[in-house]
Amino acid sequence: MMSHAQLVTLERSLRGDRVLSIYLHGAADDPAARLVWRTELDRSLRDIRRSLIGSTHEERELFERSVESLGEMLAPYAAGLSCPGWAAFITGETVHDAVRLPLSMPTMAIWSTGMCVAPYVRALRVTRSVILAVVDSRVAHIYRYQQGELEALSTIHAHASIGAAAHMGDAPIAGFHPGVRGETVREAVQRAHATGTERMLREAELIVARHASVDAGILVGGNPRIAGRFHRALIAAVSDRVLRLDSLQADATHAELIAAASEGASALGDAADVRRIGEILALDENRGLVTLGADATRRGLARLMVRDLYFTPRYLDEHLTEAETAVRQALDQGAMVEQVAGHAAATLDAHGGIAARLRYRSPFEGVNGGFPSPNAVARTGSG
């Protein structure tokens, strides 16, 4: 799937073209529901055809050619989509992008000038990598998790060094280490292993710090005692975005690692949403540093003041055209755009479902929204 930069590049390249944007809700637990997206998609395309009555012959022909191209792309999925979501952007015979998505999407078809990017913003969240560290007293495994894939980055072993120095010229006493007065072999081995573990964790910390993304975060699992130590060390030295995975054991299988990483990455994302929306509410709109709600955010976008834009799934579902315009304006001014989820979304919905953090303070007097007229939109609400 596309990265943020690739999405921005494609959206700008198609800004003046009529584009058929498609989002599909994919695999379902109930086999009987796996083809519901097809019925909903057909209904959406039919609604768009009705909206184009009275349009030029050229536009209707372009739409039909786009639908034919879509049909060719969907032919392999006659038995259902094998992925949570799917998206495509088509102009006539040209498919600019068609991709399986690792998260579900509401089924919708949009025929508009320029591609419909707002729903895709949610998918961008999973393009960010998280670092997963699985540690015990003897070995640390460092992975990168991204878009459902787990990449091994490094394995560090705790090598214990136990010397055998001379014992003052005397023969060693049975059961004692021959270089330390009064220290048993067992104690010496334990001390050496503890030193090796400490050295291993310091090296693992450096590797995690080198690979970790501040935004995406770090996950830690493994032996409870060692993982706890490593978790605390990372928070102190690397990032406060570290999540301890209590259920992830040091001997976890590859499938268990992926499942834990997926769940942990989602939890990190939700926590980041809560923190960001909490910061916006704490800044207080009256101080001119943030906007809350559609009207104020529209004014901030019109003045090119927005640094970060946030909206909720509910706002997207109920105000697709407005959300799309806001996202395009935000991308044009280099803003970060996020669709928040979970508790953060519920909190933001209580304040209008959309908000922004501003680059600088402004009272917004006399600002008009400047939104373009709506495009033809047809959608249904799966996912």
Secondary structure as UniProt FT lines:
FT   HELIX           4..13
FT   TURN            14..16
FT   STRAND          18..25
FT   HELIX           31..33
FT   TURN            34..35
FT   HELIX           36..51
FT   TURN            52..54
FT   HELIX           57..74
FT   HELIX           75..77
FT   TURN            78..79
FT   STRAND          85..91
FT   TURN            92..93
FT   STRAND          94..101
FT   STRAND          108..113
FT   HELIX           118..124
FT   HELIX           125..127
FT   STRAND          130..135
FT   STRAND          139..146
FT   TURN            147..148
FT   STRAND          149..157
FT   TURN            168..169
FT   TURN            174..175
FT   TURN            178..179
FT   TURN            181..182
FT   HELIX           185..211
FT   TURN            214..216
FT   STRAND          218..222
FT   HELIX           224..237
FT   STRAND          242..244
FT   TURN            246..247
FT   TURN            250..251
FT   HELIX           254..283
FT   HELIX           285..287
FT   STRAND          290..292
FT   HELIX           294..302
FT   TURN            303..304
FT   STRAND          306..311
FT   HELIX           313..318
FT   HELIX           320..332
FT   TURN            333..334
FT   STRAND          336..339
FT   HELIX           342..349
FT   TURN            350..352
FT   STRAND          354..358
FT   TURN            365..366
FT   STRAND          376..379
//
